[in-house]
Amino acid sequence: MRPPKLDPYFAAVSSLQGVGPKTVKLLGNLFGTATEREPTVADLLFHLPHGMIDRRKRPGIAFAPEGAIVTLDVRIDRHNPPPRHSKTPYRIFAHDETGEIAIVFFHARRDWLEKTFPVGAEFLVSGKVEWFNGRPQMVHPDHMVPADKADQLPLIEPVYPLTAGLSGKMLHKAVLDALRHVPDLPEWLDPAFKARQNWPDFNHALKYCHEPTGEEEFSLDSNPIRRLAYDEYLANQLALALIRRSLRKAGGVARAATGELKRKVLQALPYSLTGGQQEAVAEIEADLGEPTRMLRMLQGDVGSGKTIVALLASCAVIESGAQAAIMAPTEILARQHLASIAPLCEAAGICAAVLTGRDSAKHRREIREQLEAGEIDLVVGTHAIFQGDVAFKDLGLAVIDEQHRFGVHQRLALSAKGQGVDVLVMTATPIPRTLVLTFFGDMDVSRLTEKPAGRQPIKTVTVSLERIGEVVGRLKAAISEGQKIYWVCPLVEESEKSDLAAAEERFGDLQRALGPLVALVHGRQSAEEKETAMTAFKDGDAKVLVATTVIEVGVDVPDATIIVIEHAERFGLSQLHQLRGRVGRGSKPSTCLLLYKGPLGETAAARLAIMRETDDGFRIAEEDLRLRGEGEILGTRQSGTPGFKIANVEVHGDLMEIARDDARLILETDPDLKSPRGEALRLLLYLFSRDEAVRLLRAG
């Protein structure tokens, strides 16, 4: 159904001049499409250069700076081929009016060089000049062009990200052929806005990026790149707005609640809600009372009390006669959620249950039957609760914890489990504002910025791994005082043993040093093994829990007061912050020890310094974005959320809000994108692979 006008953009790269099967494969590796499909012309055009080579400097041989790329006008004087079977390089000597230079070739064919560069011929030679024993030489010039064909020498040459086996010349040649074949597209930007920004047309922007006239065009802040980044953002925000409209159009249910269940839960709570929690609950209840579907994200730092907000949201839905489901990313977290809310559910008379993929067939069957009969009000589980064989009598609210691990498609799939299901997604990974707009622009956002009363600050210290013996000695003293300790094993670098092996080795070391009070938990254990280790730790039979990052999300042992993170320099900021949040949950002061192996690189040192300075998750998230980029923070490269080909959130973040407002205004004034600009915007959606959104438009 793609408009024929876009066919040249979606043509296979093999249709381009000089692009054979080998190059197709290399381009597929470069663009990450190798396993799915042949790369397209659009893939090629959206692969922008990241730098340039300037060949306009023509200083003359004698004045060529060491290591600089220059262009020289020379006449060939003589060839100096090496003796047969010698490893000596082949030298061609040439001169200009300032001096002589040796042009050096290794493993070259003598007959070809003599024929191509005859004595007495004049050439433009471009490459890097090196001074060897006081004499200039140029090894394997980038270009040697006959003087009468000087126009064939690219004076400004773009430099692309490449993959092994693919040369920049090969890639640029394919790009230039692609630019010749793609048609101009109708303008989708508002003319007044485009003029204010001083932006070129779409096709001209692409041309400027791939055929630059100066260095300024390689800046991410240049007008051509900002134009293309905005186009990509606009496609993204239009797609999210269309998804949101589609989900809401599916019809919601105004859920009237008396507040009785909420009152009972609050009475049973051993503490009062924070101001942020009260505000979030009020926003959610207002959404639930509307006849449109709720799509809300609840952002809360580690320990800010999101689970209780989810329970209170469930109360409002259960009172209206419907059911609620809370989906967690791991089985440990699902069971823990239920354990933490079970006493409150009991006090309010709410029937709650847990369902995971690892439950026995008998248990799953019983839970499914009770859900279908409406006997269970609230189910907590992993993604198993939204699989095909699970049916609800009347699902009214789906709460998805750790939202960034589930993508847009899962949000769409939820509607199949009930009539007008309201959706609340929660994340303990504080997400910078620009990323919230980027990935979750179809949602309203509530933020919990306070921690519940009584939470203790966490002292964070960095310690060199060389002092690990001292650390273990201090832990022995802490255990004798009754303290509990997490020891998190490192993310393991390639070429090393697996993280499991690292954890098992550290577990053995600590058992030998501290005795049998050490337990081990990792991702490849069975549910029972994990449960046994966690229970031993919670009950105090184990005082030290050695773990891989399986404990990153949601594990709750309030009397754990120390966490040791080994090889902290290998973790991202947000992950370090998540791990640190496993302590500081009770009434005692807590400590986070970041063990690092020196010497630290600049980024790792900055990361550890920020961890020492602050426990504000939102500030940490902004710093993490600055240091690492959006894909790393959200773990989105594998989870179906949209990575950007051109736009860079750090540099182009200011354009995101404009794109969101523009998308909303467009759909208010032209809801079906039927105007001339709307038709052009449909092309934009296809161009940036937002086909799902166009399908929603066609479906009405």
C-alpha positions in Angstrom: 0.0 0.0 0.0 3.0 2.3 0.0 2.6 5.2 -2.5 4.4 4.6 -5.8 6.2 7.9 -5.4 8.3 6.3 -2.7 9.3 3.3 -4.7 12.7 4.7 -5.6 13.4 5.2 -1.8 12.5 1.7 -1.0 14.3 0.1 -4.0 16.9 -2.5 -3.1 20.4 -1.2 -3.0 21.4 -3.8 -5.6 19.5 -1.6 -8.1 22.3 1.0 -7.8 25.3 1.2 -10.0 28.3 -0.9 -8.8 26.4 -2.5 -5.9 26.9 -6.3 -6.2 26.0 -9.2 -3.9 29.1 -8.7 -1.7 28.4 -5.0 -1.2 24.7 -5.7 -0.5 25.8 -8.1 2.3 28.3 -5.5 3.8 25.6 -2.8 3.7 23.2 -5.2 5.4 25.7 -5.7 8.2 26.3 -2.0 8.5 22.6 -1.1 8.7 21.6 -4.1 10.8 19.1 -5.4 8.2 21.1 -8.4 7.1 18.9 -11.0 8.8 15.6 -9.4 7.7 15.9 -8.0 4.2 18.1 -6.4 1.6 18.9 -2.8 2.6 17.0 -0.1 0.7 18.0 3.2 -0.9 16.4 5.0 2.1 18.7 3.0 4.5 21.6 4.3 2.5 20.5 7.9 2.3 19.7 8.0 6.1 23.2 6.8 6.9 24.8 10.2 7.3 28.5 11.0 7.3 30.1 11.8 10.7 33.0 13.9 9.4 34.8 15.1 6.3 38.1 15.2 4.5 39.0 18.6 3.2 41.3 18.3 0.1 41.3 22.1 -0.7 44.7 22.7 0.9 47.4 23.0 -1.8 50.5 24.2 -0.1 53.1 22.8 -2.5 55.4 19.8 -1.6 58.0 21.8 0.4 55.4 23.4 2.6 53.1 20.3 3.2 52.7 19.9 7.0 53.6 16.5 8.5 50.5 14.2 8.7 48.2 16.7 7.0 46.0 15.8 4.0 46.9 18.0 1.1 46.4 18.1 -2.7 49.5 18.5 -4.8 49.9 19.5 -8.5 52.8 17.3 -9.7 54.7 16.1 -12.8 55.9 12.4 -12.8 59.7 12.3 -13.0 60.7 8.6 -12.8 59.6 5.2 -11.5 61.8 3.3 -9.0 60.4 -0.3 -8.9 61.8 -2.7 -6.3 64.0 -5.7 -7.3 61.9 -8.8 -8.1 60.6 -10.7 -5.0 61.7 -7.8 -2.7 59.5 -6.5 0.0 60.7 -3.0 -0.7 57.9 -0.7 -1.8 57.4 0.7 -5.3 58.3 4.5 -5.5 57.2 7.0 -8.1 59.1 10.3 -7.8 57.3 13.5 -8.8 57.9 17.2 -8.4 56.3 20.6 -8.3 57.9 24.1 -8.3 58.7 23.8 -4.6 60.4 20.3 -4.4 60.3 16.6 -5.0 58.1 13.9 -3.4 58.1 10.1 -3.4 54.7 8.4 -4.0 54.9 5.0 -2.3 53.0 1.8 -3.1 53.2 -1.6 -1.4 52.3 -4.9 -3.2 51.6 -2.9 -6.4 51.6 -4.2 -10.0 54.5 -2.6 -11.9 52.9 -2.8 -15.3 49.7 -1.1 -14.1 51.6 1.7 -12.3 53.9 2.4 -15.4 50.9 2.5 -17.7 48.6 4.6 -15.4 51.2 7.1 -14.3 53.6 7.7 -17.2 56.7 9.8 -16.9 56.1 13.4 -17.9 52.3 13.3 -17.1 50.8 15.9 -14.8 48.5 14.7 -11.9 46.6 16.0 -8.9 47.7 13.8 -6.0 45.8 13.9 -2.7 46.6 12.1 0.6 48.6 12.4 3.8 52.2 13.7 3.6 54.8 12.1 5.8 58.4 13.3 6.2 60.8 10.4 6.2 64.5 11.2 6.8 63.8 14.8 5.9 62.1 13.9 2.6 58.4 14.1 1.9 56.5 11.0 0.8 52.8 10.0 0.3 52.0 6.4 0.9 49.1 5.0 -1.2 47.5 8.4 -2.1 43.7 8.6 -1.7 43.4 10.1 -5.2 45.6 10.5 -8.3 43.7 12.3 -11.0 45.1 13.5 -14.4 45.5 17.3 -14.4 43.0 17.7 -17.3 40.3 15.9 -15.2 40.7 17.9 -12.0 36.9 18.2 -11.6 36.9 14.4 -10.7 38.8 15.1 -7.5 36.4 15.5 -4.6 37.6 18.6 -2.7 35.3 17.9 0.2 34.9 14.2 0.9 32.4 12.9 3.5 33.5 10.2 6.0 31.0 7.6 6.9 30.7 5.0 9.7 31.8 1.8 8.0 32.0 -1.9 8.5 34.9 -4.3 7.8 35.3 -4.8 4.0 33.4 -1.7 3.0 35.3 1.4 1.8 34.2 5.0 2.1 34.6 5.4 -1.7 32.4 2.5 -2.4 29.7 3.7 0.0 29.8 7.3 -1.2 29.6 6.2 -4.9 26.4 4.3 -4.1 25.0 7.3 -2.2 25.6 9.6 -5.1 23.9 7.2 -7.5 20.9 6.9 -5.0 20.6 10.8 -4.8 20.3 10.8 -8.6 17.5 8.3 -8.7 15.2 9.6 -5.9 12.5 12.1 -6.7 11.8 15.4 -4.9 9.0 15.0 -2.4 6.1 17.4 -1.6 6.8 19.6 1.5 5.2 18.4 4.7 6.6 21.2 7.0 4.6 24.3 7.8 6.0 26.9 5.3 6.3 29.7 7.9 8.0 27.4 10.4 10.5 26.1 7.8 11.3 29.7 6.7 11.9 30.8 10.3 14.3 27.9 10.8 16.0 28.7 7.5 15.8 25.0 6.6 16.3 23.5 3.1 13.8 21.2 1.4 14.0 17.5 2.4 15.9 16.4 -0.8 18.3 19.4 -0.6 19.0 18.6 3.0 20.0 15.0 2.1 22.1 16.3 -0.8 23.9 18.8 1.5 24.7 16.1 4.0 26.2 13.7 1.4 27.7 16.3 -0.9 28.9 19.0 1.5 30.5 22.2 0.5 32.1 23.0 3.9 32.7 21.7 7.4 29.7 23.4 9.0 27.4 21.0 7.2 28.8 18.1 9.3 27.8 19.7 12.6 24.8 18.0 14.1 23.5 21.5 14.6 23.7 22.4 10.9 20.4 23.4 9.2 20.4 20.3 6.9 20.8 17.8 9.7 18.4 19.7 12.0 15.8 19.6 9.2 16.2 15.8 8.8 16.2 15.2 12.6 13.0 17.2 12.9 11.4 15.2 10.1 12.3 12.0 11.9 10.9 13.3 15.2 7.7 14.5 13.5 7.2 11.0 12.0 7.7 9.5 15.5 5.3 11.9 17.2 2.6 11.6 14.6 2.8 7.8 14.9 2.5 7.9 18.7 -0.4 10.4 18.5 -2.2 8.1 16.0 -1.6 5.1 18.2 -2.9 7.0 21.2 -6.0 8.2 19.2 -6.6 4.6 18.1 -6.4 3.2 21.6 -8.7 5.9 22.9 -11.1 5.6 20.0 -11.5 1.9 20.9 -13.7 3.3 23.7 -13.2 3.4 27.4 -15.4 2.9 30.4 -16.1 5.6 33.0 -15.3 3.8 36.2 -17.3 5.1 39.1 -15.7 4.4 42.5 -17.0 5.1 46.0 -13.5 5.2 47.5 -14.4 2.5 50.1 -11.7 0.0 49.1 -9.1 2.9 48.9 -10.1 4.0 52.4 -9.6 0.4 53.8 -6.2 0.1 52.1 -5.0 3.5 53.5 -6.2 2.5 57.0 -4.1 -0.7 56.8 -1.0 1.2 55.5 1.7 1.7 58.2 2.5 5.2 56.8 0.9 8.1 55.1 1.1 8.7 51.3 3.6 11.3 50.1 2.3 14.4 48.3 3.5 13.0 45.0 1.6 9.7 45.6 -1.6 11.6 46.5 -1.3 13.7 43.4 -0.6 10.6 41.1 -3.6 8.7 42.6 -5.8 11.8 42.0 -4.7 12.0 38.3 -5.3 8.3 37.8 -8.7 8.4 39.4 -9.7 11.4 37.2 -8.6 9.4 34.1 -10.5 6.3 35.2 -13.7 8.4 35.6 -13.6 9.5 32.0 -15.2 7.5 29.2 -12.0 7.5 27.2 -9.2 4.9 27.9 -6.4 5.9 30.3 -2.9 5.8 28.9 -0.7 7.0 31.8 3.0 6.5 32.7 4.0 6.6 36.4 7.6 7.5 36.8 9.1 7.1 40.2 12.6 6.8 41.5 13.7 3.7 43.4 11.7 3.4 46.6 9.2 6.2 45.8 6.2 4.0 46.3 4.8 3.2 42.9 3.4 -0.2 43.9 1.0 1.3 46.4 -0.2 3.8 43.7 -0.9 0.9 41.4 -2.9 -0.9 44.2 -5.0 2.2 44.8 -5.6 2.6 41.0 -6.7 -1.1 41.1 -9.1 -0.4 44.0 -11.0 2.2 41.9 -11.4 -0.3 39.0 -12.3 -3.3 41.3 -15.0 -1.1 42.9 -16.6 -0.5 39.5 -16.9 -4.3 39.1 -13.9 -4.9 36.8 -10.6 -6.7 37.4 -7.0 -5.4 37.5 -3.7 -7.0 36.4 -0.2 -6.0 37.3 2.5 -7.2 34.9 6.1 -7.3 36.1 9.2 -8.1 34.1 10.5 -10.9 36.3 9.0 -13.7 38.3 10.9 -12.5 41.4 9.4 -9.1 41.1 5.9 -10.4 40.4 5.9 -12.6 43.6 7.4 -9.8 45.6 4.7 -7.3 44.4 2.0 -9.8 45.6 3.8 -10.3 48.9 4.0 -6.6 49.6 0.3 -5.9 48.8 -1.2 -9.1 50.1 -1.9 -7.8 53.7 -3.5 -4.6 52.3 -5.6 -6.6 49.8 -6.7 -8.8 52.7 -7.7 -5.8 54.8 -9.8 -4.4 52.0 -11.3 -7.7 51.0 -9.7 -7.8 47.6 -9.0 -11.3 46.2 -5.4 -11.3 44.7 -3.4 -14.0 43.1 -0.1 -14.5 41.2 0.4 -16.1 37.8 3.8 -16.7 36.1 5.0 -18.9 33.3 6.8 -21.2 35.7 3.7 -22.1 37.8 2.6 -25.7 37.6 0.0 -26.6 35.0 -2.6 -27.3 37.7 -2.0 -23.9 39.4 -2.2 -22.0 36.1 -5.5 -23.8 35.2 -7.0 -22.9 38.6 -6.0 -19.3 38.3 -7.3 -19.0 34.7 -10.6 -20.5 35.7 -11.0 -18.1 38.6 -10.0 -15.1 36.4 -12.5 -16.1 33.8 -15.2 -16.5 36.4 -14.4 -13.1 37.9 -13.5 -14.6 41.3 -10.0 -13.0 41.3 -10.1 -9.2 41.5 -6.4 -8.5 41.1 -3.8 -10.8 39.4 0.0 -10.1 39.6 2.3 -11.9 37.2 4.8 -11.8 34.3 3.9 -11.4 30.6 2.2 -14.9 31.1 -1.0 -13.0 32.2 -1.5 -11.5 28.8 -0.9 -14.7 26.8 -3.6 -16.2 24.6 -4.9 -18.8 27.0 -5.6 -16.4 29.8 -9.1 -14.9 29.7 -10.6 -12.3 32.1 -14.3 -11.9 33.0 -13.8 -8.1 32.7 -10.3 -6.7 32.7 -10.5 -3.0 33.5 -7.0 -2.0 34.3 -3.6 -3.2 33.1 -0.6 -2.0 35.1 2.8 -2.7 33.4 5.8 -2.4 35.6 9.2 -1.4 34.2 7.5 -0.1 31.0 10.7 0.3 29.0 11.0 -3.5 28.8 7.7 -3.7 26.9 7.2 -1.9 23.6 4.5 0.0 21.8 3.2 -3.2 20.2 2.5 -4.7 23.6 0.5 -1.6 24.5 -1.6 -2.2 21.4 -2.0 -5.9 22.2 -3.5 -5.2 25.7 -6.8 -4.0 24.2 -7.5 -7.6 23.1 -7.9 -8.8 26.8 -10.9 -6.6 27.7 -13.3 -3.9 26.7 -11.7 -0.4 26.9 -8.8 -1.6 29.2 -7.2 1.4 31.0 -3.4 1.2 30.9 -1.0 2.4 33.6 2.7 1.8 33.0 5.4 2.3 35.7 9.1 2.6 35.6 11.7 2.9 38.3 14.2 4.0 35.7 13.9 7.8 35.8 13.7 8.8 32.2 14.8 12.3 31.0 12.0 14.5 29.7 13.2 14.3 26.1 13.2 10.5 26.2 9.7 10.4 27.7 8.4 12.5 24.7 10.4 10.3 22.3 9.3 6.9 23.4 6.1 7.5 25.4 4.6 10.6 23.7 1.3 8.8 23.5 1.0 8.8 27.3 0.2 11.3 30.0 2.9 11.3 32.7 2.8 11.3 36.5 6.0 11.7 38.5 6.8 10.6 42.0 9.8 12.7 43.1 9.7 12.2 46.9 10.6 9.1 48.9 8.3 7.8 51.6 8.9 9.1 55.1 11.5 7.2 57.2 13.7 6.2 54.2 17.4 6.6 55.2 20.0 8.3 52.9 22.6 5.9 51.4 26.2 6.7 51.8 28.1 5.9 48.5 31.8 5.3 48.5 34.2 4.2 45.7 36.9 1.7 46.5 39.7 0.2 44.3 39.4 -3.5 43.7 43.0 -3.8 45.0 41.5 -3.2 48.5 39.0 -6.1 48.2 40.6 -7.8 51.2 39.8 -4.8 53.4 36.2 -4.7 52.1 35.6 -8.3 53.0 37.1 -7.6 56.5 34.6 -4.8 57.0 31.8 -7.0 55.8 32.7 -9.6 58.4 32.4 -6.9 61.1 29.1 -5.7 59.7 27.7 -9.3 59.7 28.7 -9.7 63.3 26.5 -6.6 64.0 23.5 -8.3 62.3 23.7 -6.4 59.0 22.7 -7.9 55.6 24.7 -7.4 52.4 24.1 -7.7 48.7 27.2 -8.4 46.6 26.5 -7.7 42.9 28.8 -9.4 40.4 30.0 -7.5 37.3 28.6 -7.2 33.9 31.2 -9.3 32.1 33.2 -8.0 29.2 33.5 -10.1 26.0 36.3 -12.6 26.0 36.0 -13.1 29.7 34.1 -15.8 31.5 30.3 -15.5 31.8 28.7 -13.4 34.5 27.4 -16.6 36.0 30.9 -18.0 36.3 32.1 -14.7 37.8 29.2 -14.8 40.4 29.9 -18.5 41.3 33.6 -17.7 41.7 32.9 -14.7 44.0 30.3 -16.8 45.9 33.0 -19.5 46.6 35.5 -16.8 47.7 33.0 -15.2 50.1 31.9 -18.5 51.5 35.5 -19.3 52.3 36.0 -15.9 53.9 32.7 -15.5 55.7 31.4 -19.0 56.2 28.0 -20.6 55.3 26.1 -17.4 55.7 26.4 -16.6 51.9 23.7 -17.4 49.3 23.7 -17.1 45.5 21.0 -16.0 43.1 21.3 -15.7 39.3 19.1 -15.7 36.2 19.7 -19.3 35.2 18.5 -20.8 38.5 15.0 -22.4 38.6 12.3 -20.5 40.3 12.6 -22.7 43.4 16.3 -22.2 43.7 15.9 -18.4 43.4 13.1 -18.5 46.0 15.1 -20.5 48.4 18.1 -18.1 48.2 15.9 -15.0 48.5 13.9 -16.5 51.4 17.2 -17.5 53.2 18.4 -13.9 52.8 15.0 -12.3 53.9 14.7 -14.6 56.9 18.3 -14.0 58.0 19.6 -17.6 57.5 21.9 -16.0 54.9 23.5 -12.6 55.6 25.2 -12.1 52.2 23.4 -12.5 48.9 25.8 -12.8 45.9 23.9 -12.0 42.7 24.1 -11.1 39.1 22.1 -8.1 38.0 18.9 -10.3 38.3 18.4 -8.2 41.6 18.4 -4.9 39.7 14.7 -4.5 39.6 12.4 -4.6 42.6 13.9 -7.0 45.1 12.8 -5.8 48.6 14.7 -6.8 51.7 14.2 -3.8 54.1 16.9 -4.8 56.6 19.6 -5.1 53.9 21.9 -2.1 54.6 25.1 -2.7 52.5 25.4 -3.3 48.7 28.8 -4.0 47.1 28.9 -3.5 43.3 31.9 -5.2 41.8 33.5 -3.6 38.7 31.1 -0.6 39.0 32.9 1.1 36.1 31.2 -1.4 33.7 27.7 -0.4 34.6 25.6 2.5 33.3 24.5 5.3 35.7 20.9 4.3 35.7 21.7 0.7 36.4 24.1 1.6 39.3 21.3 3.8 40.7 18.8 0.9 40.4 21.1 -1.4 42.2 21.9 1.1 44.9 18.1 1.3 45.5 18.1 -2.3 46.9 19.3 -0.8 50.2 18.1 2.2 52.2 14.6 0.7 52.4 14.4 0.3 56.2 15.0 2.6 59.2 18.8 2.0 59.4 21.5 4.0 57.5 22.8 2.2 54.5 26.0 2.1 52.4 26.8 1.4 48.7 30.4 0.4 47.9 31.4 0.8 44.3 34.4 -1.4 43.6 36.3 -0.3 40.5 39.4 -1.4 38.6 41.7 1.4 37.7 42.8 3.3 35.8 39.4 4.7 35.1 38.5 6.2 31.7 37.0 9.7 31.7 33.3 8.5 31.3 33.6 5.9 34.0 35.2 8.4 36.4 32.4 10.9 35.7 29.8 8.2 36.3 31.2 7.2 39.7 31.6 10.8 40.8 27.9 11.5 40.0 26.9 8.4 42.1 28.8 9.8 45.0 27.3 13.3 44.6 23.6 12.6 44.3 20.8 10.1 44.8 18.3 12.1 42.7 17.3 9.6 40.0 16.1 12.2 37.6 19.4 14.1 37.7 21.2 10.8 37.3 19.1 10.0 34.3 19.9 13.3 32.6 23.6 12.7 33.2 23.3 9.1 31.9 21.7 10.4 28.7 24.6 12.8 28.3 27.2 10.1 28.9 25.7 7.1 27.1 22.8 8.0 24.8 19.1 7.0 24.8 19.3 3.4 23.6 21.6 2.3 26.4 19.5 4.0 29.1 16.2 2.4 28.1 17.6 -0.9 26.9 15.6 -0.2 23.8 17.8 -1.7 21.1 16.2 -5.1 21.6 12.7 -4.2 22.9 11.0 -2.7 19.9 11.1 1.0 20.8 12.1 3.3 18.0 15.8 4.0 17.6 16.6 7.0 15.5 18.7 7.0 12.4 19.4 10.7 12.2 18.0 12.5 15.3 20.3 12.7 18.3 18.3 13.3 21.5 21.1 15.1 23.3 21.7 17.6 20.4 18.2 17.8 18.9 16.1 17.5 22.1 14.7 21.0 21.7 13.1 19.9 18.4 11.1 17.0 20.1 8.6 19.2 21.9 8.0 21.3 18.8 7.4 18.0 16.8 5.0 16.8 19.5 3.0 20.1 19.4 3.1 20.1 15.6 1.8 16.5 15.5 -1.1 17.3 17.8 -2.0 20.4 15.8 -1.9 18.5 12.5 -4.3 15.8 13.8 -6.7 18.4 15.3 -6.9 20.3 11.9 -6.6 17.3 9.6 -7.5 14.2 11.5 -7.4 11.8 8.5 -4.4 13.5 6.8 -6.4 14.1 3.7 -5.3 17.7 2.9 -2.3 18.2 0.5 0.0 18.6 3.5 -1.6 15.5 5.1 -0.9 13.5 2.0 2.7 14.6 2.2 2.8 13.6 5.9 1.7 10.1 5.0 4.8 9.9 2.8 6.9 11.0 5.8 5.4 8.3 8.0 6.3 5.6 5.4 9.7 7.1 4.8 10.7 6.7 8.4 9.1 3.2 8.7 6.0 4.2 10.7 3.8 1.9 8.6 1.8 0.9 11.7 0.5 4.4 12.0 -0.6 4.6 8.4 -2.5 1.3 8.8 -4.3 2.9 11.8 -5.2 5.9 9.5 -6.6 3.5 6.8 -8.5 1.6 9.5 -10.2 4.8 10.4 
